[in-house]
Amino acid sequence: MERNKERAYEQALQVLPLSLRREALSLPPEDRGRAEELRLRCGQPLTAVLPEGERALGREPVTGRDLEQLLELASRASVHTVLTQLRRGYLTVEGGHRVGLCGSAVMREGEVCNLRQLSSAAVRIARSVVGAAEPVWDKLAGPDGALESTLVLAPPGAGKTTLLRDLIRMASDGVRGSPQRVGVADERGEVAALWNGRPQLPVGARTDVLEGCPKAQALMMLLRAMNPQILAADEITAPEDVHALVTAAGCGTALLATAHGREREDLSRRPLYRELMGAGVFRHLVYIHAEGGARRYEVEELP
């Protein structure tokens, strides 16, 4: 497992210019598996983001040319082919790693159409945790072994997407029961991380992914076109997301979703989540508690 995490780090380095790649490899092997991101800021040294904070990996400042080379490597010297992703401020590369970019936005008719004079970049290292959902699966499955509608609640960085992804994988592959067809509304490309049409992270053999589309639209498109038994979406943030989930539940589809929050009261404080819970579309609520670097799951059965 640790070696796999280290390999993910080394794979993510392939988008860095050679000089920065050497600096990134100065991070001790025991820390490579813990690194979450690499940060490049023009005029500042390269840094690695670790659970305890950022650590400088070199003394030489990152240059504008370094950032241009990173974009060339990430796009395989074909920037025009990734412009659609670039307009969102990031692009996904092989392995599911995500390159976020900042700079001067080029606007056209009120929309971002490009980025120029790049000023910083964040290379997010994609890692899946196969088996993350094992501790909670039996509490979330019905008598027939099929996964029931579940909402995962946790603060940022606590592992919501990791748990969601593994629940999708287990349901899709039939790890504990009959396989189920799963449709994933992966608006930001963080669940499956499509690259050339293939998920780069394990989401199961019977999973269909719609990436880069607003969640509400994606959920309806999947519902109409792919006949899913489960619909999944990461981070419910807008009223239209809630309406789409309620509509899907009314069609007999089980739901998997995540939301930001620390405790049950957060769901009643915020009007958006209050509406979602009031609709009664979820059977289970999973809380994620981070304790001493480990994660603990608490499952509440909903009326």
Secondary structure, 3 states (H helix, E strand, C coil): CHHHHHHHHHHHHHHCCHHHHHHHCCCCHHHHCCCCEEEEEECCCCEEEECCEEEECCCCCECHHHHHHHHHHHCCCCHHHHHHHHCCCEEECCCCCEEEEEEEEEEECCEEEEEEEEEEEEEECCCCCCCCCHHHHHHHECCCCCECCEEEEECCCCCHHHHHHHHHHHHHHCCCCCCCCEEEEECCCCCCCEECCEECCCCCCCEEEEECCCHHHHHHHHHHHHCCCEEEECCCCCHHHHHHHHHHHHCCCEEEEEEECCCHHHHHHCHHHHHHHHCCCCCEEEEEEEECCEEEEEEEECC
